[in-house]
Amino acid sequence: MIVKYTLLLIVLISSKSVFSQDFWEQLYFPDSTSIMCLTTNDQMNLFVGVANDGISGGVYRSLDSSQTWELVLDVGNFMVQSIDINENGDIFIGRTGFNNFMKSNDNGSTWIDLVLPSNNNVMKILCKGQDTLFVSLWEDNGALLVRSIDGGVSWDSLFTTANTSEYISDIAISNTGEIYISLTGFFASTGGVFKSNDDGATWTYINLLNHQVNALAINSIGEVFSGDWHTMSGEYPGIYSLSSGDEEFSLIYNTYGISEMDINSEDDLYVNDHLGVLRSLDSGLSFDYINEGISGAMQEMHIDIDDYIYVARNNFLAKSINSTITSIENKKIENNQHKLVLYPNPATDIISIGVPFDFSNTHQETINIFNTLGLPVATEIVKYKNKNIQIDVSFLTSGLYFIEINSENIKLISKFIKK
C-alpha cells in the first residue's frame, strides 16, 4: 500500500531558501566584444564566438573558468556566429566572410578551413557523435540544411526552402533519431517546424506557420519544445510543446523574444526570453524566472557536461553559481548499469515499473517517489518476486517526479511525468 506524506510546509520552507539567493554569477569577459555564441568541452574549457565591436571578431578561449581569455581565432572585421564541439573534441565554427566554416582539432590553438556547399551565412551547427555534422545556411533563395558524415570532408543536402526571407534557426535530434528543424522568416507564410523520421530523406511539416521559431529542445522521453521570437499572424507567441503521439504543437507558455532553449540531464527546461531566463522543472507544466544575479534578456545559452548553465548578452557573460542538478543529486546512483523502465510516461493513474532483475523472495524492496525538491511523497514495500510492478500515482499533482528502488544494496532511480 502506498503511504502518502503531507509536505506542504516543508516544500514552502525549502522553496523560500532556494530562491532567496542569487542564481547567477557574472564572469569576466574582455571589453569591446559582442558575444554571438558559446560552448564548453568535456574539460570545461570555455569557447566564445564574438563579433567585431571595436576589437577583432573571432573565438576566445578560457582554460581557467573565465579568469583569463585568449583570442585563439582572429577573423578581423568579421564575426563567429555559431559553434559546436563533437565527441572527439574537434571545434567547428561558422563565421561571416568567404571562408565561412572552420575546424580546430587541437582545442582551438590552430584552425583550418573546411569547404561547405555555399559561402553564405552559417546559422547553426550541430555535431552528433564523432563525425556527423549538421549545418544550416541562409541562402539567397532561402533555408538550406546540409550534413556531413565524415567530419566535414563531403556534404549532402537534406532540406531547402524557396522563401528568400527564411532560414533554419535550430536543429534538434531525439534519442530515437527523429530530426527536427525550426524556421524563422520575416514575411507571411514562413516559419514553423519540420520533422524527418527517415534520417533526413523526407520531411513533414508539423505546424507553427507564421511563427518566428527561434529555438528547439527535446527531452529524454521525446517531448519537443519550441520557442518563438514573435509571430506574424496574430497568434500567441511563446513556448510550444509536442508530446509523443501529438500531431501539432500546443502553446504551454505565452511569451516572446525567445533566443535559446536548452535541457539539462534531468530534463529541466531553460529558456531565454525578453524578460530573462525561464525555467520549468516539470516538462512545461509550470515556469518561473531565475533572474537573480542577471538583468534583462539574455541572447545565448549553454549547459555544460556538469549541468552548469551559461548565459550571455552583448558583452555580459554569466554562469549559474551551482549545478542545475542539485535537489536530487544525492539520489543519483554511481553504478548506472541497471535502469528502470517506466511506462506509460507521462502517466495518468497507474505507472508500471520494469526492472532489469528479479526481486528477491526473502528481502523487502522499498519503492520511493520523490518530487523535484528531493522530498518523498510516497513509498511502497514490495515483498514478492516480480520484474514488473504497477504503482498508483493518481493522487499526485501534475509535475515531474523520481522513482527510486532499493534492492539488496542496489539503488535505481528514474523519472516520470504525472499528467
C-alpha positions as CSV (number, residue, x, y, z in Angstrom):
1,M,0.0,0.0,0.0
2,I,1.2,3.5,-0.8
3,V,1.9,5.8,2.1
4,K,1.3,9.5,1.4
5,Y,3.1,12.3,3.1
6,T,2.0,15.8,3.9
7,L,4.8,18.1,2.9
8,L,3.3,21.5,2.1
9,L,5.1,23.3,4.9
10,I,8.4,21.6,4.1
11,V,8.1,22.5,0.4
12,L,7.3,26.1,1.2
13,I,10.3,26.4,3.5
14,S,12.6,24.7,1.0
15,S,11.4,26.8,-1.9
16,K,12.0,30.0,0.1
17,S,15.6,29.0,0.9
18,V,16.2,28.0,-2.8
19,F,15.0,31.3,-4.3
20,S,16.3,33.8,-1.7
21,Q,19.9,33.8,-3.1
22,D,21.4,34.7,-6.4
23,F,21.2,32.0,-9.1
24,W,23.9,33.6,-11.3
25,E,27.4,34.9,-11.0
26,Q,28.9,37.3,-13.6
27,L,32.1,36.1,-15.3
28,Y,34.9,38.2,-16.6
29,F,35.0,38.7,-20.3
30,P,37.1,41.1,-22.4
31,D,35.7,44.6,-23.2
32,S,34.7,45.8,-26.7
33,T,33.4,42.4,-27.7
34,S,29.9,41.2,-28.6
35,I,29.2,37.6,-27.8
36,M,27.5,35.7,-30.6
37,C,27.8,32.0,-29.4
38,L,29.4,29.9,-26.7
39,T,30.1,26.3,-25.7
40,T,32.3,24.2,-23.5
41,N,34.2,20.9,-24.0
42,D,34.5,17.9,-21.6
43,Q,37.5,19.5,-19.9
44,M,35.3,22.5,-19.0
45,N,37.3,24.8,-21.3
46,L,35.0,27.7,-22.5
47,F,34.9,28.9,-26.1
48,V,33.1,32.1,-27.1
49,G,32.4,33.3,-30.6
50,V,32.3,37.1,-30.9
51,A,31.7,39.9,-33.4
52,N,33.9,42.8,-34.2
53,D,32.8,45.6,-31.8
54,G,35.8,47.7,-31.5
55,I,38.4,44.9,-31.5
56,S,38.7,41.8,-33.7
57,G,35.9,39.3,-34.0
58,G,36.8,35.6,-33.6
59,V,36.9,32.9,-30.9
60,Y,38.0,33.5,-27.4
61,R,39.2,30.6,-25.2
62,S,39.4,30.3,-21.4
63,L,41.2,27.4,-19.7
64,D,40.7,28.7,-16.2
65,S,37.0,29.2,-15.6
66,S,36.8,32.6,-17.2
67,Q,39.7,34.2,-15.2
68,T,41.7,34.8,-18.3
69,W,41.0,34.8,-22.0
70,E,42.9,34.3,-25.2
71,L,41.8,35.2,-28.7
72,V,42.6,31.9,-30.4
73,L,41.0,32.8,-33.8
74,D,41.1,36.3,-35.2
75,V,38.7,37.0,-38.0
76,G,39.2,40.7,-38.1
77,N,36.1,42.7,-39.2
78,F,34.0,39.5,-39.4
79,M,32.2,37.6,-36.7
80,V,31.8,34.0,-35.5
81,Q,28.1,33.4,-35.0
82,S,27.8,29.6,-34.5
83,I,30.0,27.0,-32.7
84,D,29.8,23.3,-31.6
85,I,32.2,20.6,-30.4
86,N,32.0,16.9,-31.4
87,E,32.8,13.8,-29.2
88,N,36.4,13.9,-30.4
89,G,36.8,17.4,-29.0
90,D,37.0,18.9,-32.5
91,I,35.6,22.5,-32.6
92,F,33.6,23.7,-35.6
93,I,32.7,27.4,-36.2
94,G,30.6,29.3,-38.7
95,R,31.8,32.8,-39.5
96,T,31.0,35.6,-41.9
97,G,33.3,36.2,-44.8
98,F,34.4,34.0,-47.7
99,N,35.8,31.2,-45.5
100,N,32.6,30.6,-43.6
101,F,33.4,27.2,-41.9
102,M,36.4,26.3,-39.9
103,K,37.7,23.5,-37.6
104,S,40.2,23.1,-34.8
105,N,41.4,19.7,-33.7
106,D,43.8,21.0,-31.0
107,N,41.5,22.7,-28.6
108,G,41.4,26.0,-30.6
109,S,45.1,26.6,-30.9
110,T,45.1,26.3,-34.7
111,W,42.3,26.3,-37.3
112,I,41.8,25.0,-40.8
113,D,39.2,26.0,-43.4
114,L,36.5,23.4,-44.4
115,V,34.5,23.8,-47.7
116,L,30.7,24.0,-47.4
117,P,28.4,23.7,-50.4
118,S,28.0,27.5,-50.3
119,N,29.7,30.6,-48.9
120,N,26.5,32.1,-47.3
121,N,26.0,32.7,-43.6
122,V,26.2,29.7,-41.3
123,M,23.3,30.0,-38.9
124,K,23.6,26.8,-36.8
125,I,26.0,23.9,-36.3
126,L,25.0,20.6,-34.6
127,C,27.6,17.9,-34.0
128,K,26.5,14.3,-33.5
129,G,28.9,11.6,-32.4
130,Q,32.4,11.7,-33.8
131,D,32.0,12.5,-37.5
132,T,28.4,13.7,-38.2
133,L,27.7,17.4,-38.7
134,F,24.5,19.3,-39.5
135,V,24.9,22.9,-40.7
136,S,22.2,25.3,-41.7
137,L,22.9,28.1,-44.2
138,W,20.9,31.1,-45.1
139,E,21.0,31.0,-48.9
140,D,19.9,33.8,-51.3
141,N,16.8,31.7,-52.1
142,G,16.1,30.6,-48.6
143,A,17.0,28.0,-46.0
144,L,19.4,25.1,-46.6
145,L,20.4,22.2,-44.3
146,V,23.4,20.1,-45.2
147,R,25.0,17.1,-43.5
148,S,28.5,15.6,-43.4
149,I,29.1,12.0,-42.1
150,D,32.9,12.3,-42.5
151,G,33.8,15.3,-40.3
152,G,33.2,18.0,-42.9
153,V,35.0,16.4,-45.9
154,S,31.9,15.9,-48.0
155,W,28.3,17.1,-47.7
156,D,24.7,16.1,-48.6
157,S,21.8,18.5,-49.0
158,L,18.9,17.5,-46.7
159,F,16.4,20.3,-46.7
160,T,15.7,23.5,-48.7
161,T,13.0,26.1,-48.9
162,A,12.1,28.7,-51.6
163,N,11.3,31.6,-49.2
164,T,14.1,34.1,-49.5
165,S,13.4,35.6,-46.1
166,E,13.6,32.3,-44.3
167,Y,16.4,30.4,-42.5
168,I,16.8,27.3,-40.3
169,S,17.3,28.7,-36.8
170,D,17.8,25.5,-34.9
171,I,18.3,21.7,-35.3
172,A,17.4,19.0,-32.7
173,I,17.6,15.3,-32.8
174,S,15.6,12.9,-30.5
175,N,17.0,9.9,-28.7
176,T,15.2,7.7,-31.3
177,G,16.7,9.6,-34.3
178,E,13.9,11.9,-35.4
179,I,15.3,15.2,-36.8
180,Y,13.5,18.5,-36.1
181,I,14.3,21.8,-37.7
182,S,12.8,25.2,-36.8
183,L,12.4,28.1,-39.3
184,T,12.4,31.8,-38.8
185,G,11.1,34.1,-41.5
186,F,10.1,37.8,-41.8
187,F,7.0,37.7,-44.1
188,A,3.7,35.9,-44.1
189,S,3.6,32.1,-44.8
190,T,7.1,31.5,-43.5
191,G,8.4,29.8,-40.3
192,G,7.3,26.7,-38.5
193,V,8.7,23.3,-37.6
194,F,9.6,20.3,-39.9
195,K,10.4,16.7,-38.9
196,S,12.1,13.8,-40.6
197,N,11.6,10.2,-39.5
198,D,14.0,8.7,-42.1
199,D,17.3,10.4,-41.4
200,G,16.6,13.4,-43.5
201,A,15.4,11.7,-46.7
202,T,11.9,13.2,-46.4
203,W,10.4,15.9,-44.3
204,T,6.9,16.5,-42.8
205,Y,5.7,19.9,-41.9
206,I,4.2,19.9,-38.4
207,N,2.7,23.4,-37.7
208,L,3.5,26.9,-36.4
209,L,3.4,28.6,-39.8
210,N,3.9,32.4,-39.4
211,H,5.8,31.8,-36.1
212,Q,9.4,33.0,-36.0
213,V,10.5,29.8,-34.3
214,N,14.0,30.5,-32.9
215,A,14.8,27.5,-30.8
216,L,14.1,23.8,-30.2
217,A,14.8,21.4,-27.4
218,I,14.0,17.7,-26.9
219,N,13.9,15.9,-23.6
220,S,14.8,12.3,-22.8
221,I,11.2,11.0,-23.3
222,G,10.9,12.6,-26.7
223,E,8.9,15.7,-25.9
224,V,9.8,18.6,-28.3
225,F,9.7,22.2,-27.2
226,S,9.8,25.2,-29.5
227,G,10.3,28.9,-28.7
228,D,9.1,31.9,-30.7
229,W,10.8,35.2,-31.3
230,H,7.5,36.5,-32.4
231,T,4.6,35.7,-34.8
232,M,3.3,37.3,-38.0
233,S,-0.3,36.3,-37.9
234,G,-1.8,37.4,-34.6
235,E,-1.3,34.0,-32.9
236,Y,0.2,33.9,-29.5
237,P,3.9,33.7,-29.5
238,G,5.5,31.6,-26.8
239,I,6.8,28.2,-25.8
240,Y,5.0,25.3,-27.5
241,S,5.3,21.6,-26.9
242,L,4.8,18.4,-28.9
243,S,4.3,15.2,-26.9
244,S,4.7,11.7,-28.3
245,G,1.6,10.9,-30.4
246,D,0.6,14.5,-30.9
247,E,0.2,15.9,-34.4
248,E,0.7,19.6,-33.6
249,F,2.5,21.8,-31.2
250,S,0.4,23.2,-28.3
251,L,1.0,26.5,-26.5
252,I,2.2,25.9,-22.9
253,Y,3.5,29.4,-22.0
254,N,2.8,32.8,-23.6
255,T,5.9,34.9,-24.0
256,Y,8.1,36.3,-26.8
257,G,11.7,37.2,-27.7
258,I,12.9,33.7,-27.2
259,S,16.5,33.3,-28.5
260,E,17.7,30.0,-27.0
261,M,16.4,26.9,-25.2
262,D,18.3,24.1,-23.5
263,I,17.6,21.0,-21.4
264,N,19.8,19.6,-18.6
265,S,20.5,16.0,-17.8
266,E,17.4,15.7,-15.6
267,D,15.1,17.2,-18.3
268,D,14.7,20.7,-16.8
269,L,13.9,23.2,-19.5
270,Y,15.7,26.6,-19.6
271,V,14.6,29.4,-22.0
272,N,15.9,32.8,-22.8
273,D,13.0,35.2,-23.5
274,H,12.5,39.0,-23.5
275,L,12.5,39.2,-19.6
276,G,15.4,36.9,-18.7
277,V,15.7,33.2,-18.1
278,L,12.7,31.0,-17.7
279,R,12.9,27.5,-16.1
280,S,10.5,24.6,-16.0
281,L,11.2,21.6,-13.7
282,D,8.1,19.7,-14.8
283,S,8.3,19.5,-18.6
284,G,6.5,22.7,-19.3
285,L,3.6,22.4,-16.8
286,S,4.8,25.4,-14.9
287,F,7.6,28.1,-15.3
288,D,9.4,30.5,-13.1
289,Y,12.0,33.2,-13.8
290,I,15.5,32.7,-12.4
291,N,16.9,36.2,-12.9
292,E,18.7,36.6,-9.5
293,G,22.1,37.9,-10.5
294,I,21.3,39.0,-14.1
295,S,19.3,41.8,-15.6
296,G,17.2,41.7,-18.7
297,A,17.1,39.4,-21.7
298,M,19.9,37.0,-22.5
299,Q,20.8,36.1,-26.1
300,E,23.0,33.0,-25.8
301,M,22.7,29.9,-23.6
302,H,24.7,26.7,-23.0
303,I,24.6,23.9,-20.4
304,D,27.9,22.1,-19.8
305,I,28.7,18.5,-19.0
306,D,28.3,19.1,-15.3
307,D,24.9,20.8,-15.8
308,Y,26.1,24.3,-15.1
309,I,24.3,26.8,-17.3
310,Y,25.9,29.8,-19.1
311,V,24.0,32.8,-20.5
312,A,25.3,35.8,-22.4
313,R,24.1,39.1,-23.9
314,N,26.4,41.6,-25.8
315,N,29.5,41.7,-23.6
316,F,27.8,40.2,-20.5
317,L,28.6,36.6,-19.5
318,A,27.2,34.7,-16.5
319,K,27.2,31.2,-15.1
320,S,24.9,29.5,-12.6
321,I,26.5,29.5,-9.2
322,N,25.6,25.9,-8.6
323,S,24.9,23.0,-11.0
324,T,21.3,22.9,-12.1
325,I,21.2,19.3,-10.8
326,T,21.0,19.8,-7.1
327,S,17.7,18.8,-5.5
328,I,18.0,15.1,-6.4
329,E,21.8,14.9,-6.7
330,N,22.2,12.7,-3.6
331,K,19.7,10.2,-5.1
332,K,21.9,9.5,-8.2
333,I,23.3,6.0,-8.5
334,E,27.0,5.6,-9.0
335,N,26.7,2.3,-10.9
336,N,24.4,3.1,-13.8
337,Q,24.4,-0.4,-15.4
338,H,20.8,-1.1,-14.2
339,K,18.0,1.2,-15.2
340,L,14.3,1.3,-14.6
341,V,11.8,1.3,-17.4
342,L,8.7,3.4,-16.6
343,Y,5.5,3.3,-18.7
344,P,3.3,4.9,-19.7
345,N,5.4,8.1,-19.3
346,P,3.7,10.6,-18.9
347,A,1.4,8.7,-16.5
348,T,-2.2,9.5,-15.5
349,D,-3.3,6.9,-12.9
350,I,-1.0,3.9,-13.0
351,I,2.7,3.6,-13.8
352,S,4.4,0.3,-14.5
353,I,8.0,-0.2,-13.3
354,G,10.1,-2.7,-15.3
355,V,13.4,-3.6,-13.5
356,P,16.3,-5.4,-15.1
357,F,16.5,-8.2,-12.5
358,D,14.2,-10.3,-10.3
359,F,13.3,-9.1,-6.8
360,S,14.3,-11.4,-4.0
361,N,11.8,-13.6,-2.4
362,T,13.3,-13.1,1.1
363,H,14.1,-9.4,1.1
364,Q,11.9,-6.3,1.2
365,E,12.4,-3.8,-1.5
366,T,11.4,-0.2,-1.0
367,I,10.0,1.9,-3.7
368,N,10.1,5.7,-3.1
369,I,8.7,8.6,-5.1
370,F,10.3,12.0,-4.7
371,N,9.3,15.4,-6.0
372,T,11.8,17.8,-7.7
373,L,13.0,19.1,-4.4
374,G,14.1,15.6,-3.4
375,L,11.3,15.3,-0.8
376,P,9.5,12.0,-0.5
377,V,5.8,12.0,-1.5
378,A,5.0,8.2,-1.4
379,T,6.6,4.9,-0.6
380,E,5.7,1.2,-1.1
381,I,7.2,-2.0,0.3
382,V,7.5,-4.9,-2.2
383,K,7.9,-8.4,-0.8
384,Y,7.3,-10.6,-3.8
385,K,9.4,-11.7,-6.8
386,N,8.4,-9.8,-9.8
387,K,10.1,-7.9,-12.7
388,N,7.1,-5.6,-13.3
389,I,5.3,-3.6,-10.6
390,Q,2.3,-1.3,-11.0
391,I,2.1,1.8,-8.8
392,D,-0.9,4.0,-8.3
393,V,0.1,7.6,-8.9
394,S,-3.4,9.1,-9.4
395,F,-3.2,11.0,-6.1
396,L,-0.1,13.0,-7.3
397,T,-0.5,16.5,-8.7
398,S,0.8,17.2,-12.2
399,G,4.5,17.5,-12.5
400,L,7.9,15.8,-12.6
401,Y,8.8,13.0,-10.1
402,F,11.5,10.5,-9.4
403,I,11.0,6.8,-8.6
404,E,13.7,5.1,-6.6
405,I,14.1,1.4,-5.8
406,N,16.4,0.0,-3.2
407,S,17.1,-3.7,-3.7
408,E,19.9,-5.7,-2.0
409,N,22.3,-2.7,-1.9
410,I,21.4,-1.7,-5.5
411,K,19.8,1.7,-5.8
412,L,17.9,2.5,-9.1
413,I,16.3,5.8,-10.0
414,S,14.4,7.1,-12.9
415,K,12.0,10.0,-13.6
416,F,8.4,10.3,-14.8
417,I,5.8,12.9,-15.5
418,K,2.4,12.9,-13.9
419,K,-0.2,14.4,-16.2
